[in-house]
Amino acid sequence: MPKRLDSSHSRVKNLWIFPVKSCRGVELDTADIVSTGMKYDRQFSFARLETATQRWKFLSQRHNPLLAHIKTELWVPDSSLLSYSPSVPGVQSDGVIIMTYPRQLTGLAAVIDRFCAVLTGNHLETKLAIPFNPTSEQIKNNGYTMERMTIWKDNPEALNMSSSFPVELQELKTLLNVKRQLALFRVANDHEREVFRDAPREGQVGYQPLVGFADAYPLHIMNTASVEDVRKRLADTIPDLEVLRFRPNIVIEGPPAFDEDAWKYVRIGKFEYYVACRTARCLLPNVHPSTGVKHPAEPDRTLKSYRRIDAGSPKDACLGMQMVPATPVCSIRVGDTIEVLRTGEHIYTPQ
């Protein structure tokens, strides 16, 4: 049995999913966790067609920071409601993802929109509803196609859902300043990406850890005290540094700053998790999570000045931890307590 260590009254403060990769997230009170991480998390991704290879490649705020302008909402069927009907398309697709973004206007319409925004603080917006998990009939009727999409070193087959909203797609191209062909992909059932590197093996956990369109691991956990330590060092440049710059699924409070660096195995609520490795940070946290404005240097520069702590990735700063559920189906809720069951050394394995 693993040794139980003092948890310092740690608890879950916030839960976040990001249904569309690199777009804005949805805050939850409770979440179901499946083999790919939180249900509904990073199941969609925009991609552009690369001219040289004629292959689809995923988009990220690393190079397309204006993705931060796309807000996401999630509608989930509730069978306890009187209005519930299994024949409703959104029920059949296990829910609906709603994307909202600034309407792209030109000429007089753009002038009027800017004037109204000065008065009301709001621009005109476009809403786009997408079935979360379309049925085979919905796939056929909408003309969705299975195509390969490159995400890092992987080229999984995924569902191209662009055929059902060609007008909005052109508007999104303008918003994102994408000159090439743009598409929206969904993770295809039974085509998730297998996770290895620092993750526990199938023989250890009894199932193969997977991800949809997450970068590398099913879950990402962040300690508010660690983010606050960074924020204090950025008081003159980014005084409002917030945890959402780091796009975590699980935000915790209670432990001292960077206590999580050595966690190896934890219990959150009723369920246990392997803490696979530290999160080696890229430049994405330089992007403001709401405005899409990218700072030329921070917080990357400050992080690298004191958080190059992992021998496996000596050039990168580390903040946050990557996790794998010990069981393929579990749940988590805000307020769950955290018990650190085992600590140890981490050595990051690069992609």
ABEGO torsion letter per residue (X at the ends): XBBBBBAGGBBBABBBBBABBGBBBBBBABBBBBAAEBBGBGABBBBBBBAAAGBBBBBBAAABAAAAABBBBBBBBBAABAABBAABAAAAAGEBBBBBBBBBBBEAAAAAAAAAAAAAGBBBBBBBBBBABBBAAAAAAAGBBBBBBBBEABBBBBBBAAAABAAAAAAAAAAAGBABBBBBBBBBBGABBBBBEABBBAAAAGBBBBBBABAABABBBBBAAAAAAAAAAAAAABAABBAAAAGBABBBBGBBBGAAAABABBBBEABBBBBABBBBBBAAAABBAAAGBBBAAOAAAAAAAAABABAABAABBBBEBBBBBABABBBBBBGBBBBBABBEBBBBBBX
